[in-house]
Amino acid sequence: MIDTSSQRQALADRLEAAGAVRAPAWRKAVEAVPREQFLSSGVFLSAGVGLWRPVTAASTDPAEWAEIAYADESLVTQLDGHLTSDQAAGPVSGIPTSSSTVPQLVLEMIEELEVEDGHRVLEIGTGTGYSTALMCHRLGEDNVTTIEVDPDVAARADTALEAIGYSTWTVTGDGLLGLPRRAPYDRVIATCGVRRIPYTWVRQTRPGGIILATIGSLLTGTGLAKVTVNDDGTAEGRFVSHANFMQARSQAVTPIAGDLSSRVAYPKTERHAVTAPTDLDEPMPAFLAHLAAPTAQVLRARTGDGAALVYLFDPDRESFAELKQNGDEWVARQGGPVALWDDVERALCGWRDAGQPGITEVQLRVTERSHSYWIGDSTTLRWQHPLY
């Protein structure tokens, strides 16, 4: 086995230079924890559109494997909820369902968590276990509880953690509903994306404790929320950055499939769009679209003559919007009880009128019944999401 101490040192140098590592204790954790240990089943590297090339330590030159393991990128470790690289004979298609997150984001989040000696941390989404190991190094294994919904992923993470001397409290099950017996926690960190912070997490956090989670539903429309739990059982805070994680499986939506044209055959209204749907390719507009239509999905297609189409479908509210490009303009057709594109456009126009504030201006409040979001004093930039 190759000695990767120099790669760990170099990674710590890069993370410190980027501002992702600030505390000496976290730098020591990066230098001590071997990332390659948490990639024992191999990784999938992109091999073109929709294809993934399996790479394992056994099939790769040790120096090349070390370079892959310490690359500044997320490394896909599972496809379609079951397939790992050591089970694939060649390039395969599939949807990533587990990964080792890019180290910079891992450390930025851990630093944002503001942990102190003696704090007890609950991690939602063990994944490979690399971030778990970093926290065990800093806080001690007895102060870290981690939850992983996939038993195979959890087993591999446990094996890797034990190999470097950690035996933390691992819970296999639904991190959105599970109630580990060690609560209340000082800190809760979710290394998976959620459409909302489950109130269960608030209940498991002591007053004054911090919850850090990536909220959003559209692919690019997500943000890292940091909230502090109050004495009255609510939690308040703001978004600290844009961030993107794979969705928690219990909150993942079922993709819209089938004949899309038949789903939009009977619109109630048709008008010229004030805002082009291509704006949703940018992070902040996409995040605002999530706030305005939190249960909607966005799909892109083309007509037979090549015109661009963008669809919004909201199965929960039985509503849709179809936007079709017509030269330099877009035509919006909408159906169902909710005018989805009206809601999205209202948010985008209000945001522009307010001077296009960044995601760090978005505040939120979590109660047992709802999430509230707002930007400044604008009545247009306020959203209420009931918790069902």
Secondary structure, 3 states (H helix, E strand, C coil): CCCCHHHHHHHHHHHHHCCCCCCHHHHHHHHHCCHHHHHCCCEEEECCCCEEEEECCCCCCHHHHHHHHCCCCCEEEEECCCECHHHCCCCEECCEEEEECCHHHHHHHHHHCCCCCCCCEEEECCCCCHHHHHHHHHHCHHHEEEEECCHHHHHHHHHHHHHCCCCCEEEECCCCCCCCCCCCEEEEEEEEEECCCCHHHHHCEEEEEEEEEEEECCCCCEEEEEEEECCCCCEEEEEEEECCCCECCCCCCCCCCCCHHHHCCCCCEEEECCCCHHHHHCHHHHHHHHHHCCCCEEEEEECCCCCEEEEEEEHHHCEEEEEEEECCEEEEEEECCCCHHHHHHHHHHHHHHCCCCCHHHEEEEECCCEEEEEECCCCCCEEEEECC
